[in-house]
Structure formats: C-alpha cells, structure tokens
Amino acid sequence: MARKLTFALNIGWRTLLTDFGMKHEHVLRKAALPEDLFSHSERGLDTEEYFRFWRALEQEAGDPMFPLHLVDKVSAEVFVRPCSPPCAAPT
C-alpha cells in the first residue's frame, strides 16, 4: 500500500512566483487550491493537490520547461521533502 504523503508549501512560494512574473492567486485558482494557502504553513498538500499545483505553474508560466527554469534559479534546499501525516511544520 502506498503511503499518503504531505507536501509543504510556505509563504516563500508567493515571492518566488512574483519573481517569475506570476500572480500566486492565478496559480492557486487554476490548481483549485485555496487562495490563502501560503498563509497557512501548517496545511500541506496531498499528492493530487501537489501535482495540480505544478500543472498550474506550468500553465501560468506558458512554458512546459518552467520547472527546469525554476531549478536553475533556486537551490534544492528551499524545497521541503514530503512527509507522512501528521507532519511537523518545517523549521
């Protein structure tokens, strides 16, 4: 049986999206996620929500290579590894 994972997204994503010229509200709306998601660091995304988030990023960027541009500019250390619930808030 597969483990249920939770993926954390913190408020830093809002700034990151702005730096890439995106409106976080548009991305979250396209992903069918709450528009105040980044204000609730204790709420993680399940696997389906996380994939919807990345698909919405790609759509909003208008570039299927967006994830590669992102990792080219951002250190891997800023990403929080997934955990099995209940997850502790990232520190």
PyMOL Python script that loads the backbone (N, CA, C, O; Angstrom):
from pymol import cmd

cmd.read_pdbstr("""\
ATOM      1  N   MET A   1       0.837  -1.175   0.000  1.00  0.00           N
ATOM      2  CA  MET A   1       0.000   0.000   0.000  1.00  0.00           C
ATOM      3  C   MET A   1       0.889   1.249   0.000  1.00  0.00           C
ATOM      4  O   MET A   1       1.876   1.311   0.733  1.00  0.00           O
ATOM      5  N   ALA A   2       0.541   2.226  -0.813  1.00  0.00           N
ATOM      6  CA  ALA A   2       1.315   3.460  -0.897  1.00  0.00           C
ATOM      7  C   ALA A   2       1.049   4.330   0.328  1.00  0.00           C
ATOM      8  O   ALA A   2      -0.070   4.396   0.837  1.00  0.00           O
ATOM      9  N   ARG A   3       2.105   4.992   0.783  1.00  0.00           N
ATOM     10  CA  ARG A   3       1.960   5.926   1.892  1.00  0.00           C
ATOM     11  C   ARG A   3       1.305   7.211   1.395  1.00  0.00           C
ATOM     12  O   ARG A   3       1.506   7.631   0.256  1.00  0.00           O
ATOM     13  N   LYS A   4       0.534   7.812   2.260  1.00  0.00           N
ATOM     14  CA  LYS A   4      -0.048   9.126   1.938  1.00  0.00           C
ATOM     15  C   LYS A   4       0.976  10.171   2.353  1.00  0.00           C
ATOM     16  O   LYS A   4       1.360  10.246   3.520  1.00  0.00           O
ATOM     17  N   LEU A   5       1.416  10.979   1.393  1.00  0.00           N
ATOM     18  CA  LEU A   5       2.416  11.995   1.665  1.00  0.00           C
ATOM     19  C   LEU A   5       1.788  13.373   1.697  1.00  0.00           C
ATOM     20  O   LEU A   5       0.765  13.626   1.061  1.00  0.00           O
ATOM     21  N   THR A   6       2.416  14.253   2.446  1.00  0.00           N
ATOM     22  CA  THR A   6       2.012  15.652   2.501  1.00  0.00           C
ATOM     23  C   THR A   6       3.196  16.500   2.055  1.00  0.00           C
ATOM     24  O   THR A   6       4.324  16.298   2.506  1.00  0.00           O
ATOM     25  N   PHE A   7       2.925  17.451   1.163  1.00  0.00           N
ATOM     26  CA  PHE A   7       3.955  18.336   0.623  1.00  0.00           C
ATOM     27  C   PHE A   7       3.709  19.737   1.169  1.00  0.00           C
ATOM     28  O   PHE A   7       2.617  20.286   1.025  1.00  0.00           O
ATOM     29  N   ALA A   8       4.727  20.307   1.793  1.00  0.00           N
ATOM     30  CA  ALA A   8       4.603  21.639   2.385  1.00  0.00           C
ATOM     31  C   ALA A   8       4.886  22.719   1.351  1.00  0.00           C
ATOM     32  O   ALA A   8       5.799  22.593   0.534  1.00  0.00           O
ATOM     33  N   LEU A   9       4.096  23.772   1.397  1.00  0.00           N
ATOM     34  CA  LEU A   9       4.347  24.978   0.603  1.00  0.00           C
ATOM     35  C   LEU A   9       4.306  26.150   1.576  1.00  0.00           C
ATOM     36  O   LEU A   9       3.293  26.378   2.236  1.00  0.00           O
ATOM     37  N   ASN A  10       5.400  26.888   1.664  1.00  0.00           N
ATOM     38  CA  ASN A  10       5.402  28.014   2.592  1.00  0.00           C
ATOM     39  C   ASN A  10       5.209  29.335   1.863  1.00  0.00           C
ATOM     40  O   ASN A  10       5.091  29.371   0.638  1.00  0.00           O
ATOM     41  N   ILE A  11       5.180  30.407   2.624  1.00  0.00           N
ATOM     42  CA  ILE A  11       4.909  31.732   2.073  1.00  0.00           C
ATOM     43  C   ILE A  11       5.980  32.181   1.078  1.00  0.00           C
ATOM     44  O   ILE A  11       5.731  33.075   0.269  1.00  0.00           O
ATOM     45  N   GLY A  12       7.158  31.577   1.129  1.00  0.00           N
ATOM     46  CA  GLY A  12       8.215  31.914   0.183  1.00  0.00           C
ATOM     47  C   GLY A  12       7.814  31.668  -1.262  1.00  0.00           C
ATOM     48  O   GLY A  12       8.353  32.295  -2.174  1.00  0.00           O
ATOM     49  N   TRP A  13       6.874  30.762  -1.472  1.00  0.00           N
ATOM     50  CA  TRP A  13       6.388  30.496  -2.832  1.00  0.00           C
ATOM     51  C   TRP A  13       5.728  31.732  -3.428  1.00  0.00           C
ATOM     52  O   TRP A  13       5.818  31.963  -4.634  1.00  0.00           O
ATOM     53  N   ARG A  14       5.075  32.515  -2.603  1.00  0.00           N
ATOM     54  CA  ARG A  14       4.417  33.725  -3.105  1.00  0.00           C
ATOM     55  C   ARG A  14       5.457  34.656  -3.734  1.00  0.00           C
ATOM     56  O   ARG A  14       5.252  35.165  -4.836  1.00  0.00           O
ATOM     57  N   THR A  15       6.557  34.873  -3.040  1.00  0.00           N
ATOM     58  CA  THR A  15       7.635  35.725  -3.551  1.00  0.00           C
ATOM     59  C   THR A  15       8.271  35.113  -4.784  1.00  0.00           C
ATOM     60  O   THR A  15       8.560  35.817  -5.752  1.00  0.00           O
ATOM     61  N   LEU A  16       8.487  33.825  -4.755  1.00  0.00           N
ATOM     62  CA  LEU A  16       9.091  33.138  -5.893  1.00  0.00           C
ATOM     63  C   LEU A  16       8.240  33.297  -7.155  1.00  0.00           C
ATOM     64  O   LEU A  16       8.758  33.589  -8.233  1.00  0.00           O
ATOM     65  N   LEU A  17       6.953  33.104  -7.007  1.00  0.00           N
ATOM     66  CA  LEU A  17       6.059  33.253  -8.159  1.00  0.00           C
ATOM     67  C   LEU A  17       6.071  34.686  -8.678  1.00  0.00           C
ATOM     68  O   LEU A  17       6.061  34.912  -9.888  1.00  0.00           O
ATOM     69  N   THR A  18       6.093  35.645  -7.773  1.00  0.00           N
ATOM     70  CA  THR A  18       6.172  37.051  -8.169  1.00  0.00           C
ATOM     71  C   THR A  18       7.459  37.310  -8.943  1.00  0.00           C
ATOM     72  O   THR A  18       7.454  38.013  -9.954  1.00  0.00           O
ATOM     73  N   ASP A  19       8.563  36.736  -8.462  1.00  0.00           N
ATOM     74  CA  ASP A  19       9.852  36.902  -9.150  1.00  0.00           C
ATOM     75  C   ASP A  19       9.824  36.347 -10.569  1.00  0.00           C
ATOM     76  O   ASP A  19      10.552  36.825 -11.438  1.00  0.00           O
ATOM     77  N   PHE A  20       8.985  35.339 -10.805  1.00  0.00           N
ATOM     78  CA  PHE A  20       8.846  34.759 -12.139  1.00  0.00           C
ATOM     79  C   PHE A  20       7.736  35.433 -12.948  1.00  0.00           C
ATOM     80  O   PHE A  20       7.389  34.981 -14.039  1.00  0.00           O
ATOM     81  N   GLY A  21       7.181  36.525 -12.396  1.00  0.00           N
ATOM     82  CA  GLY A  21       6.161  37.277 -13.115  1.00  0.00           C
ATOM     83  C   GLY A  21       4.781  36.656 -13.074  1.00  0.00           C
ATOM     84  O   GLY A  21       3.949  36.938 -13.936  1.00  0.00           O
ATOM     85  N   MET A  22       4.527  35.815 -12.088  1.00  0.00           N
ATOM     86  CA  MET A  22       3.223  35.156 -11.970  1.00  0.00           C
ATOM     87  C   MET A  22       2.456  35.713 -10.781  1.00  0.00           C
ATOM     88  O   MET A  22       3.044  36.187  -9.809  1.00  0.00           O
ATOM     89  N   LYS A  23       1.154  35.648 -10.872  1.00  0.00           N
ATOM     90  CA  LYS A  23       0.295  36.015  -9.747  1.00  0.00           C
ATOM     91  C   LYS A  23      -0.084  34.725  -9.024  1.00  0.00           C
ATOM     92  O   LYS A  23      -0.685  33.823  -9.606  1.00  0.00           O
ATOM     93  N   HIS A  24       0.282  34.658  -7.732  1.00  0.00           N
ATOM     94  CA  HIS A  24       0.029  33.419  -6.990  1.00  0.00           C
ATOM     95  C   HIS A  24      -1.459  33.088  -6.945  1.00  0.00           C
ATOM     96  O   HIS A  24      -1.835  31.917  -6.895  1.00  0.00           O
ATOM     97  N   GLU A  25      -2.313  34.125  -6.961  1.00  0.00           N
ATOM     98  CA  GLU A  25      -3.759  33.868  -6.925  1.00  0.00           C
ATOM     99  C   GLU A  25      -4.206  33.094  -8.162  1.00  0.00           C
ATOM    100  O   GLU A  25      -5.059  32.210  -8.080  1.00  0.00           O
ATOM    101  N   HIS A  26      -3.621  33.436  -9.307  1.00  0.00           N
ATOM    102  CA  HIS A  26      -3.986  32.748 -10.555  1.00  0.00           C
ATOM    103  C   HIS A  26      -3.553  31.286 -10.515  1.00  0.00           C
ATOM    104  O   HIS A  26      -4.304  30.392 -10.908  1.00  0.00           O
ATOM    105  N   VAL A  27      -2.335  31.055 -10.036  1.00  0.00           N
ATOM    106  CA  VAL A  27      -1.815  29.681  -9.961  1.00  0.00           C
ATOM    107  C   VAL A  27      -2.691  28.846  -9.035  1.00  0.00           C
ATOM    108  O   VAL A  27      -3.096  27.738  -9.388  1.00  0.00           O
ATOM    109  N   LEU A  28      -2.982  29.376  -7.855  1.00  0.00           N
ATOM    110  CA  LEU A  28      -3.777  28.614  -6.892  1.00  0.00           C
ATOM    111  C   LEU A  28      -5.196  28.376  -7.406  1.00  0.00           C
ATOM    112  O   LEU A  28      -5.765  27.308  -7.183  1.00  0.00           O
ATOM    113  N   ARG A  29      -5.759  29.352  -8.084  1.00  0.00           N
ATOM    114  CA  ARG A  29      -7.105  29.179  -8.642  1.00  0.00           C
ATOM    115  C   ARG A  29      -7.096  28.079  -9.702  1.00  0.00           C
ATOM    116  O   ARG A  29      -7.976  27.219  -9.718  1.00  0.00           O
ATOM    117  N   LYS A  30      -6.097  28.112 -10.588  1.00  0.00           N
ATOM    118  CA  LYS A  30      -6.001  27.075 -11.636  1.00  0.00           C
ATOM    119  C   LYS A  30      -5.826  25.692 -11.033  1.00  0.00           C
ATOM    120  O   LYS A  30      -6.289  24.697 -11.591  1.00  0.00           O
ATOM    121  N   ALA A  31      -5.157  25.637  -9.893  1.00  0.00           N
ATOM    122  CA  ALA A  31      -4.922  24.347  -9.226  1.00  0.00           C
ATOM    123  C   ALA A  31      -6.081  23.949  -8.314  1.00  0.00           C
ATOM    124  O   ALA A  31      -6.026  22.909  -7.658  1.00  0.00           O
ATOM    125  N   ALA A  32      -7.123  24.769  -8.272  1.00  0.00           N
ATOM    126  CA  ALA A  32      -8.279  24.527  -7.396  1.00  0.00           C
ATOM    127  C   ALA A  32      -7.847  24.400  -5.932  1.00  0.00           C
ATOM    128  O   ALA A  32      -8.293  23.514  -5.204  1.00  0.00           O
ATOM    129  N   LEU A  33      -6.959  25.323  -5.529  1.00  0.00           N
ATOM    130  CA  LEU A  33      -6.471  25.373  -4.155  1.00  0.00           C
ATOM    131  C   LEU A  33      -6.915  26.685  -3.525  1.00  0.00           C
ATOM    132  O   LEU A  33      -7.185  27.649  -4.240  1.00  0.00           O
ATOM    133  N   PRO A  34      -6.997  26.739  -2.190  1.00  0.00           N
ATOM    134  CA  PRO A  34      -7.416  27.979  -1.528  1.00  0.00           C
ATOM    135  C   PRO A  34      -6.452  29.126  -1.839  1.00  0.00           C
ATOM    136  O   PRO A  34      -5.236  28.939  -1.836  1.00  0.00           O
ATOM    137  N   GLU A  35      -6.999  30.303  -2.106  1.00  0.00           N
ATOM    138  CA  GLU A  35      -6.156  31.454  -2.456  1.00  0.00           C
ATOM    139  C   GLU A  35      -5.299  31.931  -1.299  1.00  0.00           C
ATOM    140  O   GLU A  35      -4.329  32.658  -1.517  1.00  0.00           O
ATOM    141  N   ASP A  36      -5.629  31.543  -0.069  1.00  0.00           N
ATOM    142  CA  ASP A  36      -4.816  31.925   1.087  1.00  0.00           C
ATOM    143  C   ASP A  36      -3.894  30.787   1.540  1.00  0.00           C
ATOM    144  O   ASP A  36      -3.423  30.786   2.678  1.00  0.00           O
ATOM    145  N   LEU A  37      -3.641  29.838   0.669  1.00  0.00           N
ATOM    146  CA  LEU A  37      -2.850  28.658   1.011  1.00  0.00           C
ATOM    147  C   LEU A  37      -1.497  29.004   1.627  1.00  0.00           C
ATOM    148  O   LEU A  37      -1.086  28.383   2.607  1.00  0.00           O
ATOM    149  N   PHE A  38      -0.806  29.986   1.062  1.00  0.00           N
ATOM    150  CA  PHE A  38       0.534  30.312   1.544  1.00  0.00           C
ATOM    151  C   PHE A  38       0.519  30.965   2.920  1.00  0.00           C
ATOM    152  O   PHE A  38       1.567  31.090   3.553  1.00  0.00           O
ATOM    153  N   SER A  39      -0.635  31.376   3.383  1.00  0.00           N
ATOM    154  CA  SER A  39      -0.750  31.967   4.713  1.00  0.00           C
ATOM    155  C   SER A  39      -0.924  30.901   5.800  1.00  0.00           C
ATOM    156  O   SER A  39      -0.910  31.213   6.991  1.00  0.00           O
ATOM    157  N   HIS A  40      -1.086  29.658   5.386  1.00  0.00           N
ATOM    158  CA  HIS A  40      -1.321  28.563   6.330  1.00  0.00           C
ATOM    159  C   HIS A  40      -0.221  27.521   6.192  1.00  0.00           C
ATOM    160  O   HIS A  40      -0.403  26.491   5.542  1.00  0.00           O
ATOM    161  N   SER A  41       0.932  27.802   6.815  1.00  0.00           N
ATOM    162  CA  SER A  41       2.084  26.917   6.659  1.00  0.00           C
ATOM    163  C   SER A  41       1.839  25.524   7.230  1.00  0.00           C
ATOM    164  O   SER A  41       2.524  24.571   6.856  1.00  0.00           O
ATOM    165  N   GLU A  42       0.863  25.400   8.136  1.00  0.00           N
ATOM    166  CA  GLU A  42       0.605  24.095   8.728  1.00  0.00           C
ATOM    167  C   GLU A  42      -0.165  23.175   7.786  1.00  0.00           C
ATOM    168  O   GLU A  42      -0.221  21.966   8.009  1.00  0.00           O
ATOM    169  N   ARG A  43      -0.760  23.740   6.732  1.00  0.00           N
ATOM    170  CA  ARG A  43      -1.531  22.932   5.793  1.00  0.00           C
ATOM    171  C   ARG A  43      -0.621  22.463   4.674  1.00  0.00           C
ATOM    172  O   ARG A  43      -0.033  23.274   3.958  1.00  0.00           O
ATOM    173  N   GLY A  44      -0.512  21.179   4.528  1.00  0.00           N
ATOM    174  CA  GLY A  44       0.261  20.629   3.429  1.00  0.00           C
ATOM    175  C   GLY A  44      -0.669  20.199   2.304  1.00  0.00           C
ATOM    176  O   GLY A  44      -1.890  20.179   2.459  1.00  0.00           O
ATOM    177  N   LEU A  45      -0.082  19.864   1.195  1.00  0.00           N
ATOM    178  CA  LEU A  45      -0.855  19.382   0.050  1.00  0.00           C
ATOM    179  C   LEU A  45      -0.706  17.881  -0.053  1.00  0.00           C
ATOM    180  O   LEU A  45       0.378  17.341   0.169  1.00  0.00           O
ATOM    181  N   ASP A  46      -1.793  17.205  -0.391  1.00  0.00           N
ATOM    182  CA  ASP A  46      -1.659  15.778  -0.660  1.00  0.00           C
ATOM    183  C   ASP A  46      -1.072  15.637  -2.066  1.00  0.00           C
ATOM    184  O   ASP A  46      -0.884  16.631  -2.767  1.00  0.00           O
ATOM    185  N   THR A  47      -0.790  14.425  -2.465  1.00  0.00           N
ATOM    186  CA  THR A  47      -0.106  14.191  -3.737  1.00  0.00           C
ATOM    187  C   THR A  47      -0.889  14.757  -4.919  1.00  0.00           C
ATOM    188  O   THR A  47      -0.305  15.396  -5.795  1.00  0.00           O
ATOM    189  N   GLU A  48      -2.189  14.534  -4.956  1.00  0.00           N
ATOM    190  CA  GLU A  48      -3.009  15.042  -6.067  1.00  0.00           C
ATOM    191  C   GLU A  48      -2.970  16.568  -6.121  1.00  0.00           C
ATOM    192  O   GLU A  48      -2.818  17.148  -7.196  1.00  0.00           O
ATOM    193  N   GLU A  49      -3.106  17.222  -4.963  1.00  0.00           N
ATOM    194  CA  GLU A  49      -3.071  18.686  -4.919  1.00  0.00           C
ATOM    195  C   GLU A  49      -1.705  19.223  -5.364  1.00  0.00           C
ATOM    196  O   GLU A  49      -1.614  20.228  -6.069  1.00  0.00           O
ATOM    197  N   TYR A  50      -0.660  18.534  -4.939  1.00  0.00           N
ATOM    198  CA  TYR A  50       0.703  18.958  -5.283  1.00  0.00           C
ATOM    199  C   TYR A  50       0.929  18.899  -6.801  1.00  0.00           C
ATOM    200  O   TYR A  50       1.515  19.810  -7.386  1.00  0.00           O
ATOM    201  N   PHE A  51       0.462  17.829  -7.418  1.00  0.00           N
ATOM    202  CA  PHE A  51       0.596  17.726  -8.877  1.00  0.00           C
ATOM    203  C   PHE A  51      -0.258  18.767  -9.581  1.00  0.00           C
ATOM    204  O   PHE A  51       0.161  19.314 -10.600  1.00  0.00           O
ATOM    205  N   ARG A  52      -1.451  19.054  -9.061  1.00  0.00           N
ATOM    206  CA  ARG A  52      -2.276  20.129  -9.634  1.00  0.00           C
ATOM    207  C   ARG A  52      -1.558  21.467  -9.531  1.00  0.00           C
ATOM    208  O   ARG A  52      -1.620  22.277 -10.456  1.00  0.00           O
ATOM    209  N   PHE A  53      -0.878  21.704  -8.411  1.00  0.00           N
ATOM    210  CA  PHE A  53      -0.123  22.939  -8.224  1.00  0.00           C
ATOM    211  C   PHE A  53       0.957  23.070  -9.302  1.00  0.00           C
ATOM    212  O   PHE A  53       1.097  24.130  -9.913  1.00  0.00           O
ATOM    213  N   TRP A  54       1.720  21.999  -9.536  1.00  0.00           N
ATOM    214  CA  TRP A  54       2.789  22.061 -10.539  1.00  0.00           C
ATOM    215  C   TRP A  54       2.236  22.201 -11.946  1.00  0.00           C
ATOM    216  O   TRP A  54       2.829  22.898 -12.769  1.00  0.00           O
ATOM    217  N   ARG A  55       1.116  21.559 -12.241  1.00  0.00           N
ATOM    218  CA  ARG A  55       0.487  21.726 -13.568  1.00  0.00           C
ATOM    219  C   ARG A  55       0.007  23.163 -13.760  1.00  0.00           C
ATOM    220  O   ARG A  55       0.129  23.728 -14.847  1.00  0.00           O
ATOM    221  N   ALA A  56      -0.540  23.747 -12.694  1.00  0.00           N
ATOM    222  CA  ALA A  56      -0.994  25.141 -12.770  1.00  0.00           C
ATOM    223  C   ALA A  56       0.190  26.083 -12.957  1.00  0.00           C
ATOM    224  O   ALA A  56       0.080  27.073 -13.681  1.00  0.00           O
ATOM    225  N   LEU A  57       1.316  25.790 -12.317  1.00  0.00           N
ATOM    226  CA  LEU A  57       2.530  26.595 -12.531  1.00  0.00           C
ATOM    227  C   LEU A  57       2.935  26.571 -13.997  1.00  0.00           C
ATOM    228  O   LEU A  57       3.237  27.609 -14.586  1.00  0.00           O
ATOM    229  N   GLU A  58       2.938  25.395 -14.572  1.00  0.00           N
ATOM    230  CA  GLU A  58       3.307  25.248 -15.983  1.00  0.00           C
ATOM    231  C   GLU A  58       2.350  26.026 -16.881  1.00  0.00           C
ATOM    232  O   GLU A  58       2.782  26.706 -17.812  1.00  0.00           O
ATOM    233  N   GLN A  59       1.047  25.928 -16.603  1.00  0.00           N
ATOM    234  CA  GLN A  59       0.058  26.650 -17.404  1.00  0.00           C
ATOM    235  C   GLN A  59       0.233  28.152 -17.267  1.00  0.00           C
ATOM    236  O   GLN A  59       0.225  28.876 -18.262  1.00  0.00           O
ATOM    237  N   GLU A  60       0.392  28.618 -16.042  1.00  0.00           N
ATOM    238  CA  GLU A  60       0.524  30.057 -15.807  1.00  0.00           C
ATOM    239  C   GLU A  60       1.809  30.602 -16.436  1.00  0.00           C
ATOM    240  O   GLU A  60       1.824  31.721 -16.949  1.00  0.00           O
ATOM    241  N   ALA A  61       2.869  29.822 -16.395  1.00  0.00           N
ATOM    242  CA  ALA A  61       4.134  30.248 -16.992  1.00  0.00           C
ATOM    243  C   ALA A  61       4.050  30.235 -18.516  1.00  0.00           C
ATOM    244  O   ALA A  61       4.766  30.975 -19.192  1.00  0.00           O
ATOM    245  N   GLY A  62       3.168  29.386 -19.048  1.00  0.00           N
ATOM    246  CA  GLY A  62       3.061  29.261 -20.500  1.00  0.00           C
ATOM    247  C   GLY A  62       4.294  28.610 -21.101  1.00  0.00           C
ATOM    248  O   GLY A  62       4.614  28.822 -22.271  1.00  0.00           O
ATOM    249  N   ASP A  63       4.978  27.823 -20.297  1.00  0.00           N
ATOM    250  CA  ASP A  63       6.238  27.221 -20.725  1.00  0.00           C
ATOM    251  C   ASP A  63       6.383  25.845 -20.084  1.00  0.00           C
ATOM    252  O   ASP A  63       6.538  25.750 -18.867  1.00  0.00           O
ATOM    253  N   PRO A  64       6.334  24.774 -20.882  1.00  0.00           N
ATOM    254  CA  PRO A  64       6.471  23.429 -20.306  1.00  0.00           C
ATOM    255  C   PRO A  64       7.846  23.198 -19.675  1.00  0.00           C
ATOM    256  O   PRO A  64       8.033  22.238 -18.928  1.00  0.00           O
ATOM    257  N   MET A  65       8.797  24.070 -19.974  1.00  0.00           N
ATOM    258  CA  MET A  65      10.137  23.947 -19.391  1.00  0.00           C
ATOM    259  C   MET A  65      10.268  24.736 -18.085  1.00  0.00           C
ATOM    260  O   MET A  65      11.355  24.812 -17.513  1.00  0.00           O
ATOM    261  N   PHE A  66       9.168  25.318 -17.616  1.00  0.00           N
ATOM    262  CA  PHE A  66       9.211  26.129 -16.399  1.00  0.00           C
ATOM    263  C   PHE A  66       9.896  25.428 -15.224  1.00  0.00           C
ATOM    264  O   PHE A  66      10.732  26.048 -14.568  1.00  0.00           O
ATOM    265  N   PRO A  67       9.577  24.160 -14.929  1.00  0.00           N
ATOM    266  CA  PRO A  67      10.252  23.516 -13.791  1.00  0.00           C
ATOM    267  C   PRO A  67      11.778  23.527 -13.926  1.00  0.00           C
ATOM    268  O   PRO A  67      12.487  23.659 -12.928  1.00  0.00           O
ATOM    269  N   LEU A  68      12.280  23.389 -15.148  1.00  0.00           N
ATOM    270  CA  LEU A  68      13.736  23.431 -15.327  1.00  0.00           C
ATOM    271  C   LEU A  68      14.292  24.833 -15.099  1.00  0.00           C
ATOM    272  O   LEU A  68      15.382  24.984 -14.547  1.00  0.00           O
ATOM    273  N   HIS A  69      13.553  25.860 -15.519  1.00  0.00           N
ATOM    274  CA  HIS A  69      13.977  27.237 -15.254  1.00  0.00           C
ATOM    275  C   HIS A  69      13.985  27.501 -13.749  1.00  0.00           C
ATOM    276  O   HIS A  69      14.858  28.193 -13.227  1.00  0.00           O
ATOM    277  N   LEU A  70      13.003  26.939 -13.076  1.00  0.00           N
ATOM    278  CA  LEU A  70      12.898  27.121 -11.635  1.00  0.00           C
ATOM    279  C   LEU A  70      14.098  26.513 -10.917  1.00  0.00           C
ATOM    280  O   LEU A  70      14.731  27.180 -10.099  1.00  0.00           O
ATOM    281  N   VAL A  71      14.413  25.259 -11.212  1.00  0.00           N
ATOM    282  CA  VAL A  71      15.532  24.619 -10.510  1.00  0.00           C
ATOM    283  C   VAL A  71      16.872  25.203 -10.927  1.00  0.00           C
ATOM    284  O   VAL A  71      17.864  25.058 -10.213  1.00  0.00           O
ATOM    285  N   ASP A  72      16.908  25.862 -12.077  1.00  0.00           N
ATOM    286  CA  ASP A  72      18.130  26.533 -12.493  1.00  0.00           C
ATOM    287  C   ASP A  72      18.398  27.756 -11.621  1.00  0.00           C
ATOM    288  O   ASP A  72      19.551  28.131 -11.409  1.00  0.00           O
ATOM    289  N   LYS A  73      17.336  28.375 -11.117  1.00  0.00           N
ATOM    290  CA  LYS A  73      17.467  29.610 -10.343  1.00  0.00           C
ATOM    291  C   LYS A  73      17.362  29.417  -8.834  1.00  0.00           C
ATOM    292  O   LYS A  73      17.800  30.279  -8.072  1.00  0.00           O
ATOM    293  N   VAL A  74      16.798  28.314  -8.398  1.00  0.00           N
ATOM    294  CA  VAL A  74      16.523  28.098  -6.980  1.00  0.00           C
ATOM    295  C   VAL A  74      17.287  26.879  -6.482  1.00  0.00           C
ATOM    296  O   VAL A  74      17.322  25.841  -7.143  1.00  0.00           O
ATOM    297  N   SER A  75      17.887  27.014  -5.327  1.00  0.00           N
ATOM    298  CA  SER A  75      18.616  25.906  -4.711  1.00  0.00           C
ATOM    299  C   SER A  75      17.640  24.818  -4.245  1.00  0.00           C
ATOM    300  O   SER A  75      16.546  25.128  -3.775  1.00  0.00           O
ATOM    301  N   ALA A  76      18.022  23.590  -4.372  1.00  0.00           N
ATOM    302  CA  ALA A  76      17.172  22.464  -3.961  1.00  0.00           C
ATOM    303  C   ALA A  76      16.865  22.500  -2.461  1.00  0.00           C
ATOM    304  O   ALA A  76      15.873  21.920  -2.020  1.00  0.00           O
ATOM    305  N   GLU A  77      17.693  23.166  -1.690  1.00  0.00           N
ATOM    306  CA  GLU A  77      17.492  23.211  -0.246  1.00  0.00           C
ATOM    307  C   GLU A  77      16.234  23.968   0.171  1.00  0.00           C
ATOM    308  O   GLU A  77      15.765  23.803   1.297  1.00  0.00           O
ATOM    309  N   VAL A  78      15.679  24.797  -0.716  1.00  0.00           N
ATOM    310  CA  VAL A  78      14.469  25.538  -0.345  1.00  0.00           C
ATOM    311  C   VAL A  78      13.228  24.662  -0.379  1.00  0.00           C
ATOM    312  O   VAL A  78      12.199  25.033   0.185  1.00  0.00           O
ATOM    313  N   PHE A  79      13.304  23.518  -1.023  1.00  0.00           N
ATOM    314  CA  PHE A  79      12.159  22.621  -1.094  1.00  0.00           C
ATOM    315  C   PHE A  79      12.153  21.706   0.124  1.00  0.00           C
ATOM    316  O   PHE A  79      13.185  21.176   0.534  1.00  0.00           O
ATOM    317  N   VAL A  80      10.960  21.536   0.690  1.00  0.00           N
ATOM    318  CA  VAL A  80      10.790  20.684   1.858  1.00  0.00           C
ATOM    319  C   VAL A  80      10.384  19.302   1.387  1.00  0.00           C
ATOM    320  O   VAL A  80       9.458  19.159   0.588  1.00  0.00           O
ATOM    321  N   ARG A  81      11.075  18.281   1.879  1.00  0.00           N
ATOM    322  CA  ARG A  81      10.740  16.926   1.446  1.00  0.00           C
ATOM    323  C   ARG A  81       9.372  16.526   1.972  1.00  0.00           C
ATOM    324  O   ARG A  81       8.956  16.989   3.033  1.00  0.00           O
ATOM    325  N   PRO A  82       8.666  15.667   1.238  1.00  0.00           N
ATOM    326  CA  PRO A  82       7.338  15.241   1.683  1.00  0.00           C
ATOM    327  C   PRO A  82       7.439  14.386   2.931  1.00  0.00           C
ATOM    328  O   PRO A  82       8.476  13.780   3.199  1.00  0.00           O
ATOM    329  N   CYS A  83       6.367  14.342   3.684  1.00  0.00           N
ATOM    330  CA  CYS A  83       6.350  13.508   4.893  1.00  0.00           C
ATOM    331  C   CYS A  83       4.998  12.819   4.985  1.00  0.00           C
ATOM    332  O   CYS A  83       4.038  13.193   4.312  1.00  0.00           O
ATOM    333  N   SER A  84       4.952  11.818   5.826  1.00  0.00           N
ATOM    334  CA  SER A  84       3.691  11.117   6.092  1.00  0.00           C
ATOM    335  C   SER A  84       2.983  11.833   7.223  1.00  0.00           C
ATOM    336  O   SER A  84       3.622  12.168   8.220  1.00  0.00           O
ATOM    337  N   PRO A  85       1.677  12.082   7.107  1.00  0.00           N
ATOM    338  CA  PRO A  85       0.945  12.781   8.177  1.00  0.00           C
ATOM    339  C   PRO A  85       0.971  11.980   9.464  1.00  0.00           C
ATOM    340  O   PRO A  85       1.014  10.751   9.408  1.00  0.00           O
ATOM    341  N   PRO A  86       0.948  12.615  10.600  1.00  0.00           N
ATOM    342  CA  PRO A  86       0.962  14.070  10.781  1.00  0.00           C
ATOM    343  C   PRO A  86       2.384  14.585  10.622  1.00  0.00           C
ATOM    344  O   PRO A  86       3.331  13.991  11.138  1.00  0.00           O
ATOM    345  N   CYS A  87       2.523  15.668   9.919  1.00  0.00           N
ATOM    346  CA  CYS A  87       3.832  16.262   9.677  1.00  0.00           C
ATOM    347  C   CYS A  87       4.059  17.432  10.603  1.00  0.00           C
ATOM    348  O   CYS A  87       3.143  18.193  10.916  1.00  0.00           O
ATOM    349  N   ALA A  88       5.295  17.558  11.033  1.00  0.00           N
ATOM    350  CA  ALA A  88       5.660  18.732  11.804  1.00  0.00           C
ATOM    351  C   ALA A  88       5.872  19.884  10.852  1.00  0.00           C
ATOM    352  O   ALA A  88       6.302  19.678   9.717  1.00  0.00           O
ATOM    353  N   ALA A  89       5.585  21.065  11.280  1.00  0.00           N
ATOM    354  CA  ALA A  89       5.803  22.254  10.438  1.00  0.00           C
ATOM    355  C   ALA A  89       7.287  22.387  10.147  1.00  0.00           C
ATOM    356  O   ALA A  89       8.102  22.176  11.045  1.00  0.00           O
ATOM    357  N   PRO A  90       7.670  22.734   8.906  1.00  0.00           N
ATOM    358  CA  PRO A  90       9.068  22.898   8.575  1.00  0.00           C
ATOM    359  C   PRO A  90       9.699  24.008   9.398  1.00  0.00           C
ATOM    360  O   PRO A  90       9.059  25.015   9.704  1.00  0.00           O
ATOM    361  N   THR A  91      10.961  23.811   9.751  1.00  0.00           N
ATOM    362  CA  THR A  91      11.682  24.835  10.534  1.00  0.00           C
ATOM    363  C   THR A  91      12.767  25.459   9.720  1.00  0.00           C
ATOM    364  O   THR A  91      13.478  26.338  10.208  1.00  0.00           O
TER     365      THR A  91
END
""", "prot")
cmd.dss("prot")
cmd.show_as("cartoon", "prot")
cmd.util.cbc("prot")
cmd.orient("prot")
